[in-house]
Amino acid sequence: MRIATVMLLLALTGCASPGPATIEGECKLFTDPGFAVQGKRLQDKQWIGKTQETAIRVCGWNRPRN
């Protein structure tokens, strides 16, 4: 019973901690373009969409208006 309690506490403690320290530094490397970036190929559009969505969630970028 004690081991299960300790494991649960460790798991909950990990959830309460802030994100990795490198996120702040990585967000400083890129700036919000302020507009929706377009790509020519489908793969370009998928990569851009994923990258922009991550920056919106993690770095606090504004969602572009089309």
mmJSON file of the N, C-alpha and C atoms, coordinates in Angstrom:
{"data_MODEL":{"atom_site":{
"group_PDB":["ATOM","ATOM","ATOM","ATOM","ATOM","ATOM","ATOM","ATOM","ATOM","ATOM","ATOM","ATOM","ATOM","ATOM","ATOM","ATOM","ATOM","ATOM","ATOM","ATOM","ATOM","ATOM","ATOM","ATOM","ATOM","ATOM","ATOM","ATOM","ATOM","ATOM","ATOM","ATOM","ATOM","ATOM","ATOM","ATOM","ATOM","ATOM","ATOM","ATOM","ATOM","ATOM","ATOM","ATOM","ATOM","ATOM","ATOM","ATOM","ATOM","ATOM","ATOM","ATOM","ATOM","ATOM","ATOM","ATOM","ATOM","ATOM","ATOM","ATOM","ATOM","ATOM","ATOM","ATOM","ATOM","ATOM","ATOM","ATOM","ATOM","ATOM","ATOM","ATOM","ATOM","ATOM","ATOM","ATOM","ATOM","ATOM","ATOM","ATOM","ATOM","ATOM","ATOM","ATOM","ATOM","ATOM","ATOM","ATOM","ATOM","ATOM","ATOM","ATOM","ATOM","ATOM","ATOM","ATOM","ATOM","ATOM","ATOM","ATOM","ATOM","ATOM","ATOM","ATOM","ATOM","ATOM","ATOM","ATOM","ATOM","ATOM","ATOM","ATOM","ATOM","ATOM","ATOM","ATOM","ATOM","ATOM","ATOM","ATOM","ATOM","ATOM","ATOM","ATOM","ATOM","ATOM","ATOM","ATOM","ATOM","ATOM","ATOM","ATOM","ATOM","ATOM","ATOM","ATOM","ATOM","ATOM","ATOM","ATOM","ATOM","ATOM","ATOM","ATOM","ATOM","ATOM","ATOM","ATOM","ATOM","ATOM","ATOM","ATOM","ATOM","ATOM","ATOM","ATOM","ATOM","ATOM","ATOM","ATOM","ATOM","ATOM","ATOM","ATOM","ATOM","ATOM","ATOM","ATOM","ATOM","ATOM","ATOM","ATOM","ATOM","ATOM","ATOM","ATOM","ATOM","ATOM","ATOM","ATOM","ATOM","ATOM","ATOM","ATOM","ATOM","ATOM","ATOM","ATOM","ATOM","ATOM","ATOM","ATOM","ATOM","ATOM","ATOM","ATOM","ATOM","ATOM"],
"id":[1,2,3,4,5,6,7,8,9,10,11,12,13,14,15,16,17,18,19,20,21,22,23,24,25,26,27,28,29,30,31,32,33,34,35,36,37,38,39,40,41,42,43,44,45,46,47,48,49,50,51,52,53,54,55,56,57,58,59,60,61,62,63,64,65,66,67,68,69,70,71,72,73,74,75,76,77,78,79,80,81,82,83,84,85,86,87,88,89,90,91,92,93,94,95,96,97,98,99,100,101,102,103,104,105,106,107,108,109,110,111,112,113,114,115,116,117,118,119,120,121,122,123,124,125,126,127,128,129,130,131,132,133,134,135,136,137,138,139,140,141,142,143,144,145,146,147,148,149,150,151,152,153,154,155,156,157,158,159,160,161,162,163,164,165,166,167,168,169,170,171,172,173,174,175,176,177,178,179,180,181,182,183,184,185,186,187,188,189,190,191,192,193,194,195,196,197,198],
"type_symbol":["N","C","C","N","C","C","N","C","C","N","C","C","N","C","C","N","C","C","N","C","C","N","C","C","N","C","C","N","C","C","N","C","C","N","C","C","N","C","C","N","C","C","N","C","C","N","C","C","N","C","C","N","C","C","N","C","C","N","C","C","N","C","C","N","C","C","N","C","C","N","C","C","N","C","C","N","C","C","N","C","C","N","C","C","N","C","C","N","C","C","N","C","C","N","C","C","N","C","C","N","C","C","N","C","C","N","C","C","N","C","C","N","C","C","N","C","C","N","C","C","N","C","C","N","C","C","N","C","C","N","C","C","N","C","C","N","C","C","N","C","C","N","C","C","N","C","C","N","C","C","N","C","C","N","C","C","N","C","C","N","C","C","N","C","C","N","C","C","N","C","C","N","C","C","N","C","C","N","C","C","N","C","C","N","C","C","N","C","C","N","C","C","N","C","C","N","C","C"],
"label_atom_id":["N","CA","C","N","CA","C","N","CA","C","N","CA","C","N","CA","C","N","CA","C","N","CA","C","N","CA","C","N","CA","C","N","CA","C","N","CA","C","N","CA","C","N","CA","C","N","CA","C","N","CA","C","N","CA","C","N","CA","C","N","CA","C","N","CA","C","N","CA","C","N","CA","C","N","CA","C","N","CA","C","N","CA","C","N","CA","C","N","CA","C","N","CA","C","N","CA","C","N","CA","C","N","CA","C","N","CA","C","N","CA","C","N","CA","C","N","CA","C","N","CA","C","N","CA","C","N","CA","C","N","CA","C","N","CA","C","N","CA","C","N","CA","C","N","CA","C","N","CA","C","N","CA","C","N","CA","C","N","CA","C","N","CA","C","N","CA","C","N","CA","C","N","CA","C","N","CA","C","N","CA","C","N","CA","C","N","CA","C","N","CA","C","N","CA","C","N","CA","C","N","CA","C","N","CA","C","N","CA","C","N","CA","C","N","CA","C","N","CA","C","N","CA","C","N","CA","C","N","CA","C"],
"label_alt_id":[null,null,null,null,null,null,null,null,null,null,null,null,null,null,null,null,null,null,null,null,null,null,null,null,null,null,null,null,null,null,null,null,null,null,null,null,null,null,null,null,null,null,null,null,null,null,null,null,null,null,null,null,null,null,null,null,null,null,null,null,null,null,null,null,null,null,null,null,null,null,null,null,null,null,null,null,null,null,null,null,null,null,null,null,null,null,null,null,null,null,null,null,null,null,null,null,null,null,null,null,null,null,null,null,null,null,null,null,null,null,null,null,null,null,null,null,null,null,null,null,null,null,null,null,null,null,null,null,null,null,null,null,null,null,null,null,null,null,null,null,null,null,null,null,null,null,null,null,null,null,null,null,null,null,null,null,null,null,null,null,null,null,null,null,null,null,null,null,null,null,null,null,null,null,null,null,null,null,null,null,null,null,null,null,null,null,null,null,null,null,null,null,null,null,null,null,null,null],
"label_comp_id":["MET","MET","MET","ARG","ARG","ARG","ILE","ILE","ILE","ALA","ALA","ALA","THR","THR","THR","VAL","VAL","VAL","MET","MET","MET","LEU","LEU","LEU","LEU","LEU","LEU","LEU","LEU","LEU","ALA","ALA","ALA","LEU","LEU","LEU","THR","THR","THR","GLY","GLY","GLY","CYS","CYS","CYS","ALA","ALA","ALA","SER","SER","SER","PRO","PRO","PRO","GLY","GLY","GLY","PRO","PRO","PRO","ALA","ALA","ALA","THR","THR","THR","ILE","ILE","ILE","GLU","GLU","GLU","GLY","GLY","GLY","GLU","GLU","GLU","CYS","CYS","CYS","LYS","LYS","LYS","LEU","LEU","LEU","PHE","PHE","PHE","THR","THR","THR","ASP","ASP","ASP","PRO","PRO","PRO","GLY","GLY","GLY","PHE","PHE","PHE","ALA","ALA","ALA","VAL","VAL","VAL","GLN","GLN","GLN","GLY","GLY","GLY","LYS","LYS","LYS","ARG","ARG","ARG","LEU","LEU","LEU","GLN","GLN","GLN","ASP","ASP","ASP","LYS","LYS","LYS","GLN","GLN","GLN","TRP","TRP","TRP","ILE","ILE","ILE","GLY","GLY","GLY","LYS","LYS","LYS","THR","THR","THR","GLN","GLN","GLN","GLU","GLU","GLU","THR","THR","THR","ALA","ALA","ALA","ILE","ILE","ILE","ARG","ARG","ARG","VAL","VAL","VAL","CYS","CYS","CYS","GLY","GLY","GLY","TRP","TRP","TRP","ASN","ASN","ASN","ARG","ARG","ARG","PRO","PRO","PRO","ARG","ARG","ARG","ASN","ASN","ASN"],
"label_asym_id":["A","A","A","A","A","A","A","A","A","A","A","A","A","A","A","A","A","A","A","A","A","A","A","A","A","A","A","A","A","A","A","A","A","A","A","A","A","A","A","A","A","A","A","A","A","A","A","A","A","A","A","A","A","A","A","A","A","A","A","A","A","A","A","A","A","A","A","A","A","A","A","A","A","A","A","A","A","A","A","A","A","A","A","A","A","A","A","A","A","A","A","A","A","A","A","A","A","A","A","A","A","A","A","A","A","A","A","A","A","A","A","A","A","A","A","A","A","A","A","A","A","A","A","A","A","A","A","A","A","A","A","A","A","A","A","A","A","A","A","A","A","A","A","A","A","A","A","A","A","A","A","A","A","A","A","A","A","A","A","A","A","A","A","A","A","A","A","A","A","A","A","A","A","A","A","A","A","A","A","A","A","A","A","A","A","A","A","A","A","A","A","A","A","A","A","A","A","A"],
"label_entity_id":["1","1","1","1","1","1","1","1","1","1","1","1","1","1","1","1","1","1","1","1","1","1","1","1","1","1","1","1","1","1","1","1","1","1","1","1","1","1","1","1","1","1","1","1","1","1","1","1","1","1","1","1","1","1","1","1","1","1","1","1","1","1","1","1","1","1","1","1","1","1","1","1","1","1","1","1","1","1","1","1","1","1","1","1","1","1","1","1","1","1","1","1","1","1","1","1","1","1","1","1","1","1","1","1","1","1","1","1","1","1","1","1","1","1","1","1","1","1","1","1","1","1","1","1","1","1","1","1","1","1","1","1","1","1","1","1","1","1","1","1","1","1","1","1","1","1","1","1","1","1","1","1","1","1","1","1","1","1","1","1","1","1","1","1","1","1","1","1","1","1","1","1","1","1","1","1","1","1","1","1","1","1","1","1","1","1","1","1","1","1","1","1","1","1","1","1","1","1"],
"label_seq_id":[1,1,1,2,2,2,3,3,3,4,4,4,5,5,5,6,6,6,7,7,7,8,8,8,9,9,9,10,10,10,11,11,11,12,12,12,13,13,13,14,14,14,15,15,15,16,16,16,17,17,17,18,18,18,19,19,19,20,20,20,21,21,21,22,22,22,23,23,23,24,24,24,25,25,25,26,26,26,27,27,27,28,28,28,29,29,29,30,30,30,31,31,31,32,32,32,33,33,33,34,34,34,35,35,35,36,36,36,37,37,37,38,38,38,39,39,39,40,40,40,41,41,41,42,42,42,43,43,43,44,44,44,45,45,45,46,46,46,47,47,47,48,48,48,49,49,49,50,50,50,51,51,51,52,52,52,53,53,53,54,54,54,55,55,55,56,56,56,57,57,57,58,58,58,59,59,59,60,60,60,61,61,61,62,62,62,63,63,63,64,64,64,65,65,65,66,66,66],
"pdbx_PDB_ins_code":[null,null,null,null,null,null,null,null,null,null,null,null,null,null,null,null,null,null,null,null,null,null,null,null,null,null,null,null,null,null,null,null,null,null,null,null,null,null,null,null,null,null,null,null,null,null,null,null,null,null,null,null,null,null,null,null,null,null,null,null,null,null,null,null,null,null,null,null,null,null,null,null,null,null,null,null,null,null,null,null,null,null,null,null,null,null,null,null,null,null,null,null,null,null,null,null,null,null,null,null,null,null,null,null,null,null,null,null,null,null,null,null,null,null,null,null,null,null,null,null,null,null,null,null,null,null,null,null,null,null,null,null,null,null,null,null,null,null,null,null,null,null,null,null,null,null,null,null,null,null,null,null,null,null,null,null,null,null,null,null,null,null,null,null,null,null,null,null,null,null,null,null,null,null,null,null,null,null,null,null,null,null,null,null,null,null,null,null,null,null,null,null,null,null,null,null,null,null],
"Cartn_x":[0.827,0.0,0.865,1.948,2.823,3.455,3.845,4.491,3.502,2.267,1.261,1.022,1.014,0.812,1.969,3.184,4.374,4.374,4.038,4.008,2.952,1.802,0.745,1.186,1.814,2.29,3.345,4.251,5.277,4.642,3.652,2.983,2.263,1.571,0.842,1.786,2.912,3.897,4.45,4.675,5.167,4.179,2.889,1.865,1.769,2.12,2.002,3.206,4.268,5.469,5.303,6.024,5.935,6.558,6.348,6.901,8.417,9.024,10.487,11.035,12.188,12.79,13.173,13.375,13.817,12.706,11.462,10.371,10.479,10.79,10.912,12.002,13.135,14.239,13.897,13.193,12.82,11.805,10.91,9.922,10.582,11.706,12.413,13.101,13.332,14.006,13.124,11.804,10.875,9.928,9.549,8.585,7.294,6.219,4.905,4.862,4.603,4.585,3.406,2.343,1.203,0.224,0.466,-0.441,-0.388,-1.367,-1.4,-0.361,0.588,1.62,1.046,1.318,0.8,1.941,1.608,2.576,2.053,2.962,2.529,2.043,2.826,2.474,1.679,0.996,0.222,1.125,2.319,3.243,3.673,3.871,4.224,3.11,1.891,0.735,0.555,0.761,0.626,1.695,2.945,4.028,3.813,3.446,3.206,2.066,0.978,-0.158,0.197,0.949,1.359,2.292,3.231,4.194,3.504,2.618,1.912,0.991,0.313,-0.595,0.184,1.358,2.207,2.636,3.038,3.457,2.296,1.096,-0.08,-0.311,-0.235,-0.486,0.652,1.892,3.043,3.597,3.731,4.395,3.421,2.121,1.146,0.965,1.308,1.088,-0.399,-0.747,-2.13,-2.511,-3.733,-4.212,-4.411,-3.821,-3.958,-5.376,-5.767,-7.083,-6.899,-7.71,-7.579,-8.237],
"Cartn_y":[-1.201,0.0,1.256,1.23,2.408,2.717,1.681,1.899,2.555,2.097,2.691,4.155,4.471,5.855,6.735,6.23,6.99,7.212,6.171,6.307,7.326,7.305,8.261,9.688,9.869,11.207,11.707,10.827,11.232,11.625,10.865,11.18,12.518,12.768,14.027,15.208,15.008,16.072,16.467,15.489,15.775,16.596,16.351,17.103,18.547,18.789,20.128,21.002,20.406,21.189,21.94,23.052,23.796,22.999,23.456,22.78,22.827,22.181,22.191,23.61,23.817,25.148,25.645,24.734,25.157,25.801,25.64,26.199,27.713,28.375,29.839,30.265,29.59,29.928,29.673,28.576,28.255,29.245,29.723,30.7,32.018,32.316,33.556,33.466,32.241,32.075,32.457,32.301,32.548,33.669,34.453,35.515,35.221,35.676,35.505,36.333,35.713,36.488,37.449,37.188,38.085,37.843,36.813,36.466,34.959,34.426,32.997,32.675,31.834,31.429,30.34,30.423,29.455,28.611,27.433,26.56,26.132,25.701,25.274,23.836,22.938,21.52,21.164,20.041,19.565,19.359,18.798,18.569,19.885,20.907,22.232,22.758,22.665,23.171,22.43,21.112,20.321,20.697,20.853,21.209,22.608,23.553,24.927,24.961,24.26,24.229,23.653,22.568,21.938,22.857,23.472,24.352,25.587,26.199,27.386,27.046,25.919,25.52,25.285,24.68,24.473,25.805,26.747,28.065,28.816,28.634,29.286,28.754,27.431,26.817,27.055,26.885,26.9,28.298,29.062,30.365,31.532,31.258,32.32,33.209,32.7,33.488,33.719,34.794,35.05,34.173,33.704,32.915,33.843,33.495,34.38,34.406,35.535,35.679,35.539,34.747,34.528,35.614],
"Cartn_z":[0.0,0.0,0.0,0.726,0.797,-0.556,-1.283,-2.574,-3.545,-3.531,-4.412,-4.064,-2.787,-2.355,-2.801,-2.632,-3.034,-4.546,-5.309,-6.77,-7.202,-6.557,-6.876,-6.563,-5.42,-5.046,-6.022,-6.443,-7.41,-8.749,-9.176,-10.435,-10.356,-9.253,-9.097,-8.952,-8.323,-8.174,-9.537,-10.408,-11.755,-12.557,-12.364,-13.097,-12.622,-11.372,-10.815,-11.152,-11.643,-11.927,-13.244,-13.403,-14.662,-15.802,-17.022,-18.194,-18.198,-19.177,-19.254,-19.347,-18.76,-18.722,-20.111,-21.061,-22.39,-23.204,-22.831,-23.635,-23.734,-22.646,-22.689,-23.655,-23.62,-24.514,-25.967,-26.223,-27.594,-28.136,-27.299,-27.754,-28.142,-27.56,-27.89,-29.252,-29.743,-31.031,-32.207,-32.046,-33.136,-32.751,-33.739,-33.482,-34.222,-33.675,-34.278,-35.558,-36.723,-37.957,-38.036,-37.276,-37.277,-38.413,-39.203,-40.295,-40.506,-41.205,-41.492,-42.56,-42.24,-43.192,-44.085,-45.374,-46.337,-46.891,-47.385,-48.031,-49.385,-50.263,-51.597,-51.586,-51.02,-51.019,-49.772,-49.81,-48.667,-47.453,-47.689,-46.584,-45.943,-46.754,-46.237,-45.337,-45.836,-45.084,-43.765,-43.794,-42.571,-41.548,-42.006,-41.09,-40.515,-41.358,-40.904,-39.899,-40.202,-39.293,-37.937,-37.926,-36.667,-35.874,-36.582,-35.924,-35.354,-36.131,-35.65,-34.488,-34.56,-33.479,-32.188,-32.297,-31.12,-30.541,-31.375,-30.894,-30.252,-30.772,-30.177,-28.767,-28.613,-27.302,-26.328,-26.774,-25.862,-25.648,-26.714,-26.621,-26.49,-26.623,-26.455,-27.669,-28.858,-30.066,-30.261,-30.95,-31.314,-32.503,-32.524,-33.645,-34.844,-36.009,-37.176,-37.694,-38.226,-38.848,-40.352,-40.958,-42.404,-43.183],
"occupancy":[1.0,1.0,1.0,1.0,1.0,1.0,1.0,1.0,1.0,1.0,1.0,1.0,1.0,1.0,1.0,1.0,1.0,1.0,1.0,1.0,1.0,1.0,1.0,1.0,1.0,1.0,1.0,1.0,1.0,1.0,1.0,1.0,1.0,1.0,1.0,1.0,1.0,1.0,1.0,1.0,1.0,1.0,1.0,1.0,1.0,1.0,1.0,1.0,1.0,1.0,1.0,1.0,1.0,1.0,1.0,1.0,1.0,1.0,1.0,1.0,1.0,1.0,1.0,1.0,1.0,1.0,1.0,1.0,1.0,1.0,1.0,1.0,1.0,1.0,1.0,1.0,1.0,1.0,1.0,1.0,1.0,1.0,1.0,1.0,1.0,1.0,1.0,1.0,1.0,1.0,1.0,1.0,1.0,1.0,1.0,1.0,1.0,1.0,1.0,1.0,1.0,1.0,1.0,1.0,1.0,1.0,1.0,1.0,1.0,1.0,1.0,1.0,1.0,1.0,1.0,1.0,1.0,1.0,1.0,1.0,1.0,1.0,1.0,1.0,1.0,1.0,1.0,1.0,1.0,1.0,1.0,1.0,1.0,1.0,1.0,1.0,1.0,1.0,1.0,1.0,1.0,1.0,1.0,1.0,1.0,1.0,1.0,1.0,1.0,1.0,1.0,1.0,1.0,1.0,1.0,1.0,1.0,1.0,1.0,1.0,1.0,1.0,1.0,1.0,1.0,1.0,1.0,1.0,1.0,1.0,1.0,1.0,1.0,1.0,1.0,1.0,1.0,1.0,1.0,1.0,1.0,1.0,1.0,1.0,1.0,1.0,1.0,1.0,1.0,1.0,1.0,1.0,1.0,1.0,1.0,1.0,1.0,1.0],
"B_iso_or_equiv":[0.0,0.0,0.0,0.0,0.0,0.0,0.0,0.0,0.0,0.0,0.0,0.0,0.0,0.0,0.0,0.0,0.0,0.0,0.0,0.0,0.0,0.0,0.0,0.0,0.0,0.0,0.0,0.0,0.0,0.0,0.0,0.0,0.0,0.0,0.0,0.0,0.0,0.0,0.0,0.0,0.0,0.0,0.0,0.0,0.0,0.0,0.0,0.0,0.0,0.0,0.0,0.0,0.0,0.0,0.0,0.0,0.0,0.0,0.0,0.0,0.0,0.0,0.0,0.0,0.0,0.0,0.0,0.0,0.0,0.0,0.0,0.0,0.0,0.0,0.0,0.0,0.0,0.0,0.0,0.0,0.0,0.0,0.0,0.0,0.0,0.0,0.0,0.0,0.0,0.0,0.0,0.0,0.0,0.0,0.0,0.0,0.0,0.0,0.0,0.0,0.0,0.0,0.0,0.0,0.0,0.0,0.0,0.0,0.0,0.0,0.0,0.0,0.0,0.0,0.0,0.0,0.0,0.0,0.0,0.0,0.0,0.0,0.0,0.0,0.0,0.0,0.0,0.0,0.0,0.0,0.0,0.0,0.0,0.0,0.0,0.0,0.0,0.0,0.0,0.0,0.0,0.0,0.0,0.0,0.0,0.0,0.0,0.0,0.0,0.0,0.0,0.0,0.0,0.0,0.0,0.0,0.0,0.0,0.0,0.0,0.0,0.0,0.0,0.0,0.0,0.0,0.0,0.0,0.0,0.0,0.0,0.0,0.0,0.0,0.0,0.0,0.0,0.0,0.0,0.0,0.0,0.0,0.0,0.0,0.0,0.0,0.0,0.0,0.0,0.0,0.0,0.0,0.0,0.0,0.0,0.0,0.0,0.0],
"pdbx_formal_charge":[null,null,null,null,null,null,null,null,null,null,null,null,null,null,null,null,null,null,null,null,null,null,null,null,null,null,null,null,null,null,null,null,null,null,null,null,null,null,null,null,null,null,null,null,null,null,null,null,null,null,null,null,null,null,null,null,null,null,null,null,null,null,null,null,null,null,null,null,null,null,null,null,null,null,null,null,null,null,null,null,null,null,null,null,null,null,null,null,null,null,null,null,null,null,null,null,null,null,null,null,null,null,null,null,null,null,null,null,null,null,null,null,null,null,null,null,null,null,null,null,null,null,null,null,null,null,null,null,null,null,null,null,null,null,null,null,null,null,null,null,null,null,null,null,null,null,null,null,null,null,null,null,null,null,null,null,null,null,null,null,null,null,null,null,null,null,null,null,null,null,null,null,null,null,null,null,null,null,null,null,null,null,null,null,null,null,null,null,null,null,null,null,null,null,null,null,null,null],
"auth_seq_id":[1,1,1,2,2,2,3,3,3,4,4,4,5,5,5,6,6,6,7,7,7,8,8,8,9,9,9,10,10,10,11,11,11,12,12,12,13,13,13,14,14,14,15,15,15,16,16,16,17,17,17,18,18,18,19,19,19,20,20,20,21,21,21,22,22,22,23,23,23,24,24,24,25,25,25,26,26,26,27,27,27,28,28,28,29,29,29,30,30,30,31,31,31,32,32,32,33,33,33,34,34,34,35,35,35,36,36,36,37,37,37,38,38,38,39,39,39,40,40,40,41,41,41,42,42,42,43,43,43,44,44,44,45,45,45,46,46,46,47,47,47,48,48,48,49,49,49,50,50,50,51,51,51,52,52,52,53,53,53,54,54,54,55,55,55,56,56,56,57,57,57,58,58,58,59,59,59,60,60,60,61,61,61,62,62,62,63,63,63,64,64,64,65,65,65,66,66,66],
"auth_comp_id":["MET","MET","MET","ARG","ARG","ARG","ILE","ILE","ILE","ALA","ALA","ALA","THR","THR","THR","VAL","VAL","VAL","MET","MET","MET","LEU","LEU","LEU","LEU","LEU","LEU","LEU","LEU","LEU","ALA","ALA","ALA","LEU","LEU","LEU","THR","THR","THR","GLY","GLY","GLY","CYS","CYS","CYS","ALA","ALA","ALA","SER","SER","SER","PRO","PRO","PRO","GLY","GLY","GLY","PRO","PRO","PRO","ALA","ALA","ALA","THR","THR","THR","ILE","ILE","ILE","GLU","GLU","GLU","GLY","GLY","GLY","GLU","GLU","GLU","CYS","CYS","CYS","LYS","LYS","LYS","LEU","LEU","LEU","PHE","PHE","PHE","THR","THR","THR","ASP","ASP","ASP","PRO","PRO","PRO","GLY","GLY","GLY","PHE","PHE","PHE","ALA","ALA","ALA","VAL","VAL","VAL","GLN","GLN","GLN","GLY","GLY","GLY","LYS","LYS","LYS","ARG","ARG","ARG","LEU","LEU","LEU","GLN","GLN","GLN","ASP","ASP","ASP","LYS","LYS","LYS","GLN","GLN","GLN","TRP","TRP","TRP","ILE","ILE","ILE","GLY","GLY","GLY","LYS","LYS","LYS","THR","THR","THR","GLN","GLN","GLN","GLU","GLU","GLU","THR","THR","THR","ALA","ALA","ALA","ILE","ILE","ILE","ARG","ARG","ARG","VAL","VAL","VAL","CYS","CYS","CYS","GLY","GLY","GLY","TRP","TRP","TRP","ASN","ASN","ASN","ARG","ARG","ARG","PRO","PRO","PRO","ARG","ARG","ARG","ASN","ASN","ASN"],
"auth_asym_id":["A","A","A","A","A","A","A","A","A","A","A","A","A","A","A","A","A","A","A","A","A","A","A","A","A","A","A","A","A","A","A","A","A","A","A","A","A","A","A","A","A","A","A","A","A","A","A","A","A","A","A","A","A","A","A","A","A","A","A","A","A","A","A","A","A","A","A","A","A","A","A","A","A","A","A","A","A","A","A","A","A","A","A","A","A","A","A","A","A","A","A","A","A","A","A","A","A","A","A","A","A","A","A","A","A","A","A","A","A","A","A","A","A","A","A","A","A","A","A","A","A","A","A","A","A","A","A","A","A","A","A","A","A","A","A","A","A","A","A","A","A","A","A","A","A","A","A","A","A","A","A","A","A","A","A","A","A","A","A","A","A","A","A","A","A","A","A","A","A","A","A","A","A","A","A","A","A","A","A","A","A","A","A","A","A","A","A","A","A","A","A","A","A","A","A","A","A","A"],
"auth_atom_id":["N","CA","C","N","CA","C","N","CA","C","N","CA","C","N","CA","C","N","CA","C","N","CA","C","N","CA","C","N","CA","C","N","CA","C","N","CA","C","N","CA","C","N","CA","C","N","CA","C","N","CA","C","N","CA","C","N","CA","C","N","CA","C","N","CA","C","N","CA","C","N","CA","C","N","CA","C","N","CA","C","N","CA","C","N","CA","C","N","CA","C","N","CA","C","N","CA","C","N","CA","C","N","CA","C","N","CA","C","N","CA","C","N","CA","C","N","CA","C","N","CA","C","N","CA","C","N","CA","C","N","CA","C","N","CA","C","N","CA","C","N","CA","C","N","CA","C","N","CA","C","N","CA","C","N","CA","C","N","CA","C","N","CA","C","N","CA","C","N","CA","C","N","CA","C","N","CA","C","N","CA","C","N","CA","C","N","CA","C","N","CA","C","N","CA","C","N","CA","C","N","CA","C","N","CA","C","N","CA","C","N","CA","C","N","CA","C","N","CA","C","N","CA","C","N","CA","C","N","CA","C"],
"pdbx_PDB_model_num":[1,1,1,1,1,1,1,1,1,1,1,1,1,1,1,1,1,1,1,1,1,1,1,1,1,1,1,1,1,1,1,1,1,1,1,1,1,1,1,1,1,1,1,1,1,1,1,1,1,1,1,1,1,1,1,1,1,1,1,1,1,1,1,1,1,1,1,1,1,1,1,1,1,1,1,1,1,1,1,1,1,1,1,1,1,1,1,1,1,1,1,1,1,1,1,1,1,1,1,1,1,1,1,1,1,1,1,1,1,1,1,1,1,1,1,1,1,1,1,1,1,1,1,1,1,1,1,1,1,1,1,1,1,1,1,1,1,1,1,1,1,1,1,1,1,1,1,1,1,1,1,1,1,1,1,1,1,1,1,1,1,1,1,1,1,1,1,1,1,1,1,1,1,1,1,1,1,1,1,1,1,1,1,1,1,1,1,1,1,1,1,1,1,1,1,1,1,1]
}}}
